């Protein structure tokens, strides 16, 4: 038993240490881009209404830390619509992007995933806004700018090196721990048995992936992405988890938006859209 655990630890550390330089470079670039992307993007998004979901989905895919959290604050301040908020949530890549880059996944595949998330965000965001305005006559409320800057989690004024190092270490630890757990499962159960347990129950797999995606932590997208890269789940299952995974955005929404019933509806819509999209993607063999 000890020998197996030692073997698992050795391989988990060996596999994860290889991606450490790639993770650091990726986060360094992301922090640089975030520093250049000032609050102007948030103001621009707040000023859009009918085209809000389109811009929200496009801005959501940019490598900006905490953009889903910023969108939650904008929504709580009634500066963006429900559709725009959901478009940002659905398109946000969270930790999927740096992991795939660090694992040297083909750029074409990464682009396909990112664009697919953005398109789904645009379509459902626009559809939800249309339904709310057409059938529920939801009126646009007056903006409350107080929520715009509250509860921000970005560490301003630290430059790009410290945040990049911090993110790299945090995510590397996540990857190491998850790799250890997956290796133990694979050693104990076997790759084929583990894959069959998940893959032979397609709808259950998407439902579970959606639940994991709802966890308001970057570890959820790390788990989902790693499971796909290890060949344990299908593409659609991964998409279900990644679409639902809005990072800390949901957590911030629950904290800053006073309309609790509204929050539950938004989370419910996010989950249903993500899971249904994953099921359809697997059914049509996309990916």
C-alpha angles and dihedrals in degrees: 000000000000091000091053092049091047089050091050093049092048094051094041091053092043093051096044097045090060092064096047096093091046091050092051095049091046093051092044090057091044092051090049091052091047091052089053092046099076130185088284090091090056093048090048091051091049091054094053119084117160093029092038097109091052094052091039091056092047094047091044092065093055114106095253119141112232099006091136087053090051090050090052090054091048091052093047086053089051091240095125134034130251089253092053091049092050091046089056092046093049095047098042109114097196109178096343093089100053092043094052091045092048090048087052094238113178111277090227091059093047090049090050092053093047094047093046091053090048094049092049089049092051095046097047094038092055092042094053093048090049093050093047093050097039102042106017097036091221108188124218109251125219113269118253105205091191089080092051095078101024124110095008112169099194115114103227123194097029097104120228104285101067096045090046092052092045094050091045094053094044095050093041089056090049091050092047093051093044091047090052092051093046092047091051090050092047092047092047101039105019130243095262094048091048092048093047091050091058105025097048089060101054100170092043089050093055091046091052093045089053091052091050089047091055091062102110095229136089088240090077094063089042090056094046094046093046092050090054094046089051090054095244098119134035126252093254091050090053090048091052091056095042094047092052092043106093095164114225090340094098092046091052091047091055090049102046105028112082095198100089095179088050090054092053092050091051093048090046092051091047091052096045094046093048096047095044091047090051092049092049092047091054093044094054093040095239115169 
